[in-house]
Amino acid sequence: MSRPQSITSEQILKLEFTVPNRSATHVTISVRPNDNPDKIGQRLLFPEDNTDDFIGYPICQAKISSPESIGYAAYYGWIQMVAEDSGAFEMDPLPITADLNTPFCFFGAEPQLFDFPSRPKEVRDLDWTAVSFLTYIKDTVLTRHVRPIFAFQWGFRIVDGDVRVKQLQPCNVDEAWAQQRELLESKFVDLRFSQRDGKLDCGPPLNAVYDGTVDPGSATLPSRRAGAALAAVQRDEGSERLRTSYESGQFGRLDGRVD
């Protein structure tokens, strides 16, 4: 049986959606191998590590654009769950928000999702999968009632020490959300998590750019039919959760080297 190959180029999904009583909003999702750890702040997080060890791991970015809305009218939230090998999914917060009663890793006006998972060099075999949801609150910031808009799946494998980026693929948001609601409701008992609003207009991916070398990995969530043609275009541009701890109240003085 042949080994799954890594995707070596940037993958892109573009979608458009309209939440009831809001304007049309565009999302561009990209996953690409990390070829410049310093550019994305790896040294800021892990100053003692060799940044070359992080080359090849996936970088995920999802950018939102609401041309006709600003401020509260463009408030959305990203929720991400991750699973390793055949284990259960778990929440994937930013370390600084890990102890807060919020499911969001990013929340605000046109929030951007950004993640670059990695593992120490000693890890030789691993299957890592992330499911990322874009969500919204009907009255933007007043109630604690969260609904999904869409979801996508991405990740990486380590096979005999070789890092292999998985395929970026949209999920059936209803099924994916249903699979994760128990986790959300058990962890955030003060919040309400409902199914997708039937009036929400979310079209299929407008396009998907791959390099043609796909590793679907251990995808357990059903992919959604794209509906639109896949563009045969290449763009050859190319966490371990933060190993730092955040202790409330421990803030240093202004660094005298700050310019």
C-alpha positions in Angstrom: 0.0 0.0 0.0 1.5 3.3 -1.0 2.0 6.1 1.5 -0.2 9.2 1.4 1.8 12.0 -0.2 2.0 15.5 1.2 0.5 18.6 -0.4 3.3 20.9 -1.1 1.5 24.0 -2.5 -0.9 26.4 -1.1 -4.6 25.2 -0.9 -7.4 27.7 -1.0 -11.1 27.7 -0.5 -13.3 30.7 -1.1 -16.9 31.0 0.2 -19.6 33.5 0.4 -22.4 33.6 3.0 -25.1 35.8 4.3 -26.4 35.6 7.9 -30.0 36.8 8.3 -30.2 40.6 8.7 -26.5 41.0 7.8 -24.7 41.7 4.5 -22.9 39.3 2.3 -19.6 38.2 3.7 -16.6 36.5 2.0 -14.1 34.1 3.4 -10.8 33.0 2.0 -9.2 29.9 3.7 -5.7 28.9 2.9 -3.5 26.0 4.1 0.2 25.9 3.1 3.4 24.3 4.3 5.5 26.6 6.6 8.6 27.6 4.7 9.5 30.6 6.9 9.0 30.1 10.6 10.4 33.5 11.6 7.9 35.3 9.4 5.0 33.8 11.3 6.4 34.4 14.8 7.7 31.0 15.6 10.8 32.4 17.3 8.7 34.6 19.5 6.8 31.6 20.8 9.7 29.1 21.1 12.9 31.2 21.2 15.1 28.3 22.3 14.0 25.9 19.5 15.6 25.5 16.1 13.1 27.1 13.7 14.2 24.8 10.9 12.4 22.0 12.8 9.1 23.6 12.1 9.5 23.8 8.3 6.9 21.8 6.5 4.1 22.0 9.1 0.8 23.5 7.9 -0.1 27.2 8.3 -3.9 27.8 8.3 -5.4 31.2 7.7 -9.0 32.1 7.2 -9.7 35.7 6.4 -13.2 37.3 6.5 -14.3 40.3 4.5 -17.7 42.1 5.0 -17.5 45.0 2.5 -20.9 46.4 3.4 -20.6 46.0 7.2 -18.3 47.2 10.0 -18.1 46.8 13.8 -20.8 44.7 15.4 -22.5 44.0 12.1 -19.4 42.0 11.1 -18.9 40.1 14.4 -18.2 36.4 14.1 -16.3 33.8 16.1 -14.0 30.9 15.2 -14.2 27.6 17.1 -11.7 24.9 16.6 -11.4 21.3 17.7 -8.5 19.0 17.2 -7.9 15.2 17.5 -4.7 13.2 17.4 -4.6 9.7 15.9 -7.8 7.9 16.7 -8.5 10.0 19.9 -11.5 12.1 20.7 -11.7 15.7 19.6 -11.0 18.4 22.1 -11.1 22.2 22.2 -8.1 24.1 20.8 -8.0 27.5 22.4 -5.3 30.1 22.5 -3.2 29.5 25.6 -4.0 33.0 26.9 -7.8 32.2 26.8 -7.6 28.5 27.7 -9.1 29.1 31.2 -11.8 31.5 30.1 -15.5 30.5 29.7 -15.5 31.0 25.9 -15.4 28.5 23.0 -13.9 31.0 20.6 -10.2 31.0 19.7 -10.8 34.2 17.7 -13.8 36.5 18.0 -14.6 40.0 16.9 -15.2 42.1 13.8 -14.0 40.2 10.7 -11.9 37.9 12.9 -9.0 36.0 11.2 -8.3 32.4 12.1 -4.6 31.7 12.2 -2.9 28.5 13.3 0.4 26.7 12.8 0.5 23.4 14.7 3.8 21.5 15.1 5.5 18.8 17.2 8.9 18.3 18.7 11.4 16.6 16.4 11.3 13.5 18.5 7.7 12.7 17.4 8.0 10.2 14.5 4.4 9.3 13.8 1.2 11.2 14.3 -2.1 11.9 12.7 -3.4 15.4 13.6 -6.8 16.7 12.4 -8.5 20.1 13.0 -12.1 21.0 12.4 -12.7 24.7 12.3 -16.1 26.3 12.6 -17.1 29.9 11.7 -20.0 30.9 14.0 -22.1 33.9 14.9 -24.4 35.2 17.6 -27.7 36.6 16.3 -27.5 39.8 18.3 -23.7 39.9 17.9 -22.5 40.3 21.5 -25.6 40.4 23.8 -26.6 36.8 24.3 -24.6 33.6 24.7 -26.3 31.7 21.9 -23.9 30.4 19.2 -24.9 29.1 15.8 -22.6 27.6 13.0 -22.2 29.0 9.5 -19.8 26.6 7.9 -16.9 24.2 8.8 -13.7 22.9 7.2 -11.1 20.3 8.0 -7.4 20.3 7.7 -4.3 18.9 9.4 -1.1 17.0 9.0 0.5 13.6 9.4 4.0 12.6 10.6 5.1 9.4 9.0 8.6 8.1 10.0 9.5 11.7 10.9 8.3 13.1 7.6 5.6 15.9 7.9 2.8 15.6 5.4 0.1 18.3 5.0 -3.4 17.0 4.6 -6.1 18.2 2.2 -8.1 21.3 3.1 -11.7 20.3 2.6 -15.1 21.7 3.5 -17.3 19.7 5.9 -21.0 19.1 6.1 -21.6 21.7 8.8 -24.8 20.2 10.1 -23.2 16.8 10.7 -19.9 18.2 11.9 -21.6 20.6 14.4 -23.8 17.7 15.7 -20.8 15.6 16.3 -19.1 18.4 18.4 -22.2 19.8 20.3 -21.8 17.4 23.2 -18.2 18.6 23.7 -19.3 22.2 23.5 -22.3 21.9 25.8 -20.4 19.9 28.4 -17.5 22.4 28.6 -19.5 25.6 28.2 -22.7 25.1 30.2 -23.6 28.8 30.3 -23.8 28.9 26.5 -26.4 27.6 24.1 -25.3 25.9 20.9 -28.0 25.5 18.2 -28.0 24.0 14.8 -27.5 26.1 11.7 -30.2 28.7 11.0 -32.3 27.5 8.0 -32.4 31.1 6.7 -28.7 31.3 6.5 -27.4 31.5 2.9 -24.1 29.8 2.5 -23.1 28.8 -1.0 -20.7 26.1 -2.0 -16.9 26.8 -2.2 -16.4 29.2 -5.1 -13.1 27.6 -5.9 -10.6 25.2 -4.4 -6.9 25.4 -5.4 -4.8 22.3 -4.8 -1.6 21.0 -6.1 -3.1 17.7 -7.1 -1.1 15.6 -4.6 -3.7 14.9 -1.9 -3.5 13.2 1.4 -7.0 13.0 2.7 -5.6 11.6 6.0 -8.0 10.1 8.5 -10.9 12.3 7.7 -13.9 11.3 9.8 -16.2 14.2 9.0 -18.1 14.0 5.7 -16.9 16.4 3.0 -19.5 18.7 1.4 -19.9 18.6 -2.4 -18.2 21.6 -3.8 -20.8 22.3 -6.5 -18.4 24.6 -8.2 -15.5 23.4 -10.4 -12.2 22.8 -8.8 -9.6 25.1 -10.3 -6.5 23.2 -11.5 -4.2 26.0 -10.5 -1.0 25.8 -8.4 0.4 28.4 -6.1 3.9 27.2 -5.3 4.5 29.5 -2.3 5.9 27.2 -0.7 1.0 23.4 17.5 2.1 21.6 19.3 0.0 23.8 21.5 2.1 26.7 22.8 4.5 25.3 25.3 4.1 28.3 27.5 1.9 28.9 30.5 -0.2 31.9 31.2 -0.6 32.8 34.9 -3.1 35.5 35.5 -1.7 38.7 36.9 1.9 38.2 36.0 2.8 41.1 33.7 6.3 42.5 33.3 7.4 46.1 33.0 7.8 47.8 29.6 10.8 46.4 27.9 13.3 49.2 27.5 14.3 47.8 24.1 10.9 48.5 22.6 11.2 51.1 19.8 
